[in-house]
Amino acid sequence: MAAATREEIRQLVDELPDDDLDAARDAITRLRDERQRDDISPYHRRLLEAGLVTRIPRMEDRLRPRTFEPIRIEGKLVSEMIIEDRG
């Protein structure tokens, strides 16, 4: 989108009465959500529609290295407890 167009949209939003700001935000959010929906694969869309996931991470988020730290707890390992319960 051209910078001039963004500026025009900003001016329009600045001129809106306070009562209409919520409607403008909702409309922009709907447009963004529709665009994001178009950008995801049919597989991911089915997962969302089925309620199996609540969101699909953006590509930038998936490519960023994760910092994972396991949680340390006292007692036996969960795998040991499962083996004992099954035995």
Protein Blocks (a to p, Z undefined) as FASTA:
>chain_A
ZZklmmmmmmmmmmpcfklmmmmmmmmmmmmmmmmmmmpcfklmmmmmnopafbdcdfkl
mmpccdddddddedjdfklmmmmmmZZ
